[in-house]
Amino acid sequence: MTYTLSTRHIHELEIRKSRFIAYAIPVEDRDAAMDELRRLREEHPTATHVCWALLAGGQSGMSDDGEPSGTAGRPILEVLRHHDLDGVLAAVVRYYGGVKLGAGGLVRAYTDAIASALLGAPRVERIALTSLTVEVGYADEAKVRRWIEAEGYALADTAHAMLVKMTIRLPVNAVDGARSALVDMTQGKAGFV
C-alpha cells in the first residue's frame, strides 16, 4: 500500500550555518514535479543547491544539483521509500553557510531535512484508478449516471450510437462490484467493452 500527501509541507533546518529548506509536494507525474522544481528555483534564485527526489506512479528521479554524488538526491529518495510515499516530490533548498559538512554530514542533513518535513504530514492512501466502459440502452442512461455520481466515480466519456457507451473512472479494486451493480440496475442488459 502506498500513500501520497494531501498538501504541501515545508520545514527549515539550520545546520552549521547552512539553511536547509525542505519541501514535500504532492504531484501527479514527472512533468508536474519539474514544474514545481522550476517554481522553487524561481522562488530561491540565490540558493546554492536545489536537490530533489521524486516517486510518482512508477516514475522516479533524483538530483544532487552540484553536491557530491550520492549525498543529497539518494538520501531524499530513500526517505520517500521508507515512508511508502508515491506521487510526491521531495526537494531541499540549501543556502551554503560557509562551513563544509563532509559527505556524511550532507547525507544526514538532507535526510533530516526531508524527514522533518514529512513528520506529522497527513498521508492519503493512493489508490490506482482504471477505466470501465459499459454499453447501456437509452432508457438506462440516467439511472447509470445517477449511480456513477452517487458512488463518487467520474464519467470520463460518453458516446451515443445504437447504445450509450459510457467510460467510467473508478478505483481498480471497485471494478468487479461496479460490473455487478451495472448488470443488476439494467436487468442484465449492460454490456462491457
matplotlib code that plots the C-alpha trace (Angstrom):
import matplotlib.pyplot as plt

x = [0.0, 1.3, 0.4, 0.7, 0.3, -2.8, -1.0, 2.5, 4.7, 7.7, 10.3, 13.5, 16.7, 19.9, 22.9, 26.4, 25.3, 23.7, 20.0, 18.1, 14.5, 12.7, 9.6, 7.3, 4.9, 2.2, 2.4, 0.7, 3.7, 7.2, 6.0, 4.2, 7.3, 9.5, 7.1, 7.3, 11.1, 11.1, 8.9, 11.2, 14.3, 12.4, 11.4, 15.0, 17.2, 20.3, 20.1, 23.4, 21.6, 18.1, 18.4, 15.4, 13.9, 10.6, 8.4, 5.2, 3.3, 6.3, 8.3, 11.3, 14.2, 16.7, 19.4, 22.3, 22.4, 26.1, 26.5, 29.0, 27.5, 25.1, 24.9, 21.6, 19.2, 19.7, 19.1, 16.0, 14.7, 15.3, 13.2, 10.3, 10.6, 10.9, 7.6, 5.9, 5.1, 4.2, 3.1, 5.5, 8.3, 10.8, 13.1, 15.6, 16.8, 20.3, 21.9, 25.5, 26.7, 30.4, 31.1, 31.7, 29.8, 31.6, 29.8, 28.4, 27.2, 25.5, 23.7, 22.5, 21.5, 19.4, 17.9, 16.9, 15.6, 13.1, 12.2, 11.4, 9.1, 7.3, 7.0, 3.3, 2.3, -1.1, -1.0, -3.7, -3.9, -3.0, -5.5, -4.9, -7.7, -8.8, -11.5, -14.5, -16.6, -20.2, -22.9, -26.5, -29.8, -31.0, -33.7, -30.9, -28.6, -30.0, -30.0, -26.4, -25.4, -27.0, -25.3, -21.9, -22.4, -23.7, -20.6, -18.2, -16.8, -16.0, -17.7, -14.8, -16.5, -20.0, -20.8, -24.3, -25.0, -27.3, -26.5, -25.0, -21.3, -20.0, -16.5, -16.2, -13.0, -13.0, -10.6, -9.1, -10.5, -14.1, -14.4, -16.0, -18.6, -19.3, -19.9, -22.3, -24.2, -24.5, -25.8, -28.3, -29.6, -30.1, -31.8, -28.8, -28.7, -25.4, -22.6, -18.9, -16.3]
y = [0.0, 3.4, 6.9, 10.4, 13.7, 15.8, 19.2, 20.7, 20.6, 22.8, 22.6, 24.6, 23.5, 25.3, 23.0, 24.6, 27.9, 26.4, 26.7, 23.6, 24.3, 21.0, 20.8, 17.7, 18.3, 16.1, 15.7, 13.6, 12.8, 13.8, 16.8, 18.3, 17.7, 19.5, 22.5, 22.6, 22.5, 25.4, 27.4, 26.5, 27.7, 31.0, 31.4, 30.8, 32.4, 32.7, 29.2, 27.2, 23.9, 22.6, 18.9, 16.6, 13.2, 12.0, 9.0, 9.3, 6.4, 4.3, 7.4, 8.2, 10.5, 12.4, 15.1, 16.1, 19.5, 20.0, 18.4, 15.4, 12.4, 10.4, 12.9, 14.6, 13.0, 9.4, 10.1, 12.1, 9.3, 6.7, 8.8, 8.8, 5.0, 4.5, 6.4, 4.3, 7.5, 7.8, 10.9, 13.1, 15.4, 16.0, 18.9, 20.5, 24.1, 24.7, 28.1, 27.4, 28.9, 28.7, 25.5, 22.3, 19.3, 16.5, 13.6, 12.0, 15.4, 16.2, 12.8, 13.4, 17.0, 16.1, 13.1, 15.0, 18.0, 16.0, 13.6, 16.7, 18.0, 14.6, 14.3, 14.6, 15.2, 13.6, 10.8, 9.8, 6.3, 6.2, 4.0, 3.2, 4.2, 2.4, 2.8, 0.6, 1.0, -0.1, 0.0, 0.5, 1.4, 5.0, 4.1, 3.2, 6.1, 8.5, 5.7, 4.8, 8.5, 8.9, 5.7, 7.0, 10.3, 8.5, 6.2, 9.2, 7.8, 10.0, 9.8, 10.1, 9.8, 9.2, 8.2, 7.9, 5.4, 2.4, 2.1, 4.6, 3.9, 5.3, 5.2, 5.4, 6.2, 4.2, 2.5, -0.7, -2.6, -1.5, -2.9, -6.2, -4.6, -2.0, -4.6, -6.5, -3.3, -2.2, -5.6, -5.5, -2.0, -2.7, -6.1, -7.8, -5.6, -3.8, -4.9, -4.3, -3.3]
z = [0.0, -0.9, 0.2, -1.0, 0.8, 0.9, 0.9, 0.5, 3.7, 4.4, 7.1, 7.6, 9.5, 10.1, 10.3, 10.9, 9.4, 6.3, 5.8, 4.5, 3.4, 2.8, 0.6, 0.3, -2.5, -3.9, -7.7, -10.3, -12.5, -13.5, -15.6, -12.7, -10.5, -13.0, -12.9, -9.1, -9.3, -11.7, -9.3, -6.4, -8.3, -9.2, -5.5, -4.3, -7.1, -4.8, -3.3, -3.6, -4.3, -5.0, -4.5, -5.1, -5.4, -7.0, -6.8, -8.9, -10.4, -11.4, -12.4, -10.2, -10.3, -8.2, -8.4, -6.2, -8.0, -7.6, -4.2, -4.1, -5.8, -3.6, -0.7, -1.5, -4.1, -3.0, 0.8, -0.1, -2.3, 0.5, 2.9, 0.4, 0.0, 3.8, 4.2, 1.4, -0.5, -4.1, -6.0, -4.0, -5.0, -2.1, -2.6, -0.3, -1.0, 0.5, 1.3, 2.0, 5.3, 4.8, 6.8, 4.9, 6.3, 4.6, 2.8, 5.9, 7.2, 3.9, 3.9, 7.5, 6.7, 3.6, 5.3, 8.4, 6.4, 4.4, 7.2, 9.3, 6.6, 6.5, 10.2, 11.1, 7.5, 6.9, 4.4, 1.9, 0.6, -3.0, -5.0, -8.6, -11.0, -14.1, -16.8, -17.2, -20.4, -20.3, -23.0, -22.0, -23.6, -23.7, -21.1, -18.5, -19.2, -16.5, -13.9, -14.6, -14.5, -11.1, -9.8, -11.1, -9.2, -6.0, -6.0, -6.4, -9.7, -12.7, -16.1, -18.4, -21.8, -23.3, -26.9, -28.3, -31.1, -31.1, -27.4, -25.0, -24.4, -21.1, -19.8, -16.0, -14.0, -10.7, -8.3, -9.6, -6.5, -7.3, -10.9, -10.0, -7.8, -10.4, -13.1, -10.9, -9.9, -13.6, -14.6, -11.8, -12.4, -16.1, -15.6, -17.3, -20.4, -19.6, -21.9, -21.2, -23.9]

ax = plt.figure().add_subplot(projection="3d")
ax.plot(x, y, z, "-o")
ax.set_aspect("equal")
plt.show()
